[in-house]
Amino acid sequence: MVLGPPGLRVLSSDATRLAVWGDPIAHSRSPQLHAAAYRVLDLEWSYERRRVDMATFPEVLASLDHGWRGLSLTMPLKAAAFAAARTRDGRARLTGAVNTLLLTADGPHGFNTDVPGIVDALGDEGVTSVGTARIVGAGATATSALVALAELGSHHVQIVARRPEAIAELVAMGEEVGVTVAAAAWDEPRLDDVAVTIATLPGGAQVTDAAADALAAHGGFLLDAVYGHWPTALGAAWDRTGRPAASGLGMLLRQALVQVRIFVAGDPDVPLGDEDAVLAAMRDAAMGD
């Protein structure tokens, strides 16, 4: 799969400004992670945090001058960034979500780094292939989780969501990537044993202990996309049952590393020079908060 548009490897040396946008945004650790990476790379780039909502996104994006190199986008801007991108990588096209914009003279180029972030975060936990899996939630992050599971070889994924109609898009996406998607409601989860569960619910989502314990009992390893409200209700259930679980901090770290690759060289798949040192510095920054 060709993920990036051609001709992006050489970027203007005077484009040094970067930022993460979203609403809310005060909780974001992206500035610490990116600042750590650019120190190791000896790049005098700035990386800011700015609250931008859906209504103001087009105007604020259009106001950026040639000094801007790229943007990280969090909720609720991933669909808007997808629409604004002049080109999109393969993962963005599959998911309909862009969380990274590389800003060039010919327009913004969109990437989805959440997918490799999930793949690599699971790899860090020793999960390098997946047969059957479960996704809890059916929002924007669930689309990236589904594509990530397909990349890891998953052939059957169950989606547990409160709104069954929200699963229809994931069923169609599953057909496109060769994964059978089945739905289960919260109040009647027909649960089979799976190797991996990826939780994509917001940090404050209400989950009953009974539902959480049922998911944990049949859920294998848990990767929860939340990192700011840990443990979540699901994380606590996995702990009660003695099953392995990880917060979304590893996913955040790994997707940010792929963003750094894009901002440095325009390619999500080309490792940085001394990437091990960059990753170590980013991990230290993440753990320091």
Beta strands, then each sheet from edge to edge (+ up, - down):
strand 1: 17-22
strand 2: 46-51
strand 3: 68-73
strand 4: 87-88
strand 5: 100-104
strand 6: 107-111
strand 7: 132-136
strand 8: 156-161
strand 9: 180-185
strand 10: 196-199
strand 11: 221-224
strand 12: 245-246
sheet 1: 2+ 1+ 3+ 5- 6+ 4+
sheet 2: 9+ 8+ 7+ 10+ 11+ 12+
end
